[in-house]
Amino acid sequence: MNATMLTYIYGTPDALAKIVREYPENLLPLKNALAGKPVKRMMLLATGSSYNAALCARSYFEETFGILVDLKEPDYFTYYERIDPATSLVLAISQSGKSASTLAAMQKVQAAGLPVFCLTADPASAAAQAADGVLDLNTGIEQVGFVTRGFSATVLNLLLIALLIAESQGTVSRAAAAAERDALHTLAAALPTVIEKSEAFIRQHRAAWLAASRYVAIGYGALLGVAKEAETKLTETVRLPASGVELEAYMHGPYLEANRSHLLFFIEHQKNTRLRALRDYMRPYVSEVFTMTLESDEPAENTLSLGIPSNHPFSTLQLIVPFQLLSFHLAALRGVDLNIRIFDDFDQVLKSKV
Ligand SMILES: O=P(O)(O)OC[C@H]1O[C@](O)(CO)[C@@H](O)[C@@H]1O
């Protein structure tokens, strides 16, 4: 039987557990390159889901370990930006290793005399071949284009890369690093429960998902990455308008489009009074508001309480799960057959993938 999105979502807990177990051996090329070389500023190049994954992990580099990160959309970087001279590490992220814009950006970096590492699920891909060092996502290639396991594996690998850099430059003690790794292992082990709770929640609210004509996901900090990935996944599969917006940014324009057929998701890792104030304000103006949270303080009908506390960047690995599942199930409910390829000649005509 052919693998579906669901196969990969259900396979994610084991895949993530393996990545944590095989850390840091799986990141050896980076570990070797880091020896004695501090990283104060690095650049990440990624597009689509890989960009969203980087949004999830960025605060773990910057806020937790003080490693400054320039996250760049490759095409914009290639044509309109310059490399910060303080940059000492460049990482291109491409799950397929086929994104043409990411490849072009890598070439620009290399032409400037800087080496580029590539984080990819396919070490034989064009991006991996072009890179100066390859970091394997350690999952194997995902056969379904609407990536889910690959997204979560990218987030996790980036978190571990941040940890590796912090360890190698002594920003974090050995004991503290081991505790972070243990926390990630515990998190991977808890993901089957997250899947189970999410499935039940999706079944319970089937009528609400179907009634909406537009979906908006709102998050803050690392959870902007979850909101943007919710946008990407819902757009790719459900094929209705969807967007992912940063909490404060939503208050500067986007709220004005709200109407009675819009469904709003509010994503928090722990009680966020600002987010809840916006949710409560918007409730009467839209079809439904839903809260996805790790808190268990508010057992309400429209709240998915995952109830497994974890730190802010790590929580992205849990909070993305309901959106991945919803994208799959809602597509089916709406009669979209994800096995039928659409825009089949797109890459051939537009050459966005090599
Ligand atoms: O990580 P990659 O393989 O470069 O892909 C980036 C994006 O391209 C797509 O495959 C298609 O645009 C998205 O699904 C994905 O998010």
The ligand as a Gaussian input file, in Angstrom:
#p B3LYP/6-31G(d) Opt

LIG

0 1
 O       12.579000      21.720000       1.684000
 P       12.485000      21.722000       0.194000
 O       12.571000      20.344000      -0.369000
 O       13.503000      22.659000      -0.407000
 O       11.070000      22.202000      -0.214000
 C       10.548000      23.453000       0.062000
 C        9.078000      23.530000      -0.292000
 O        8.826000      23.119000      -1.576000
 C        7.636000      22.345000      -1.629000
 O        7.981000      20.979000      -1.751000
 C        6.806000      22.785000      -2.795000
 O        6.773000      24.137000      -2.897000
 C        6.969000      22.526000      -0.354000
 O        6.136000      21.483000      -0.012000
 C        8.157000      22.657000       0.510000
 O        7.764000      23.258000       1.662000

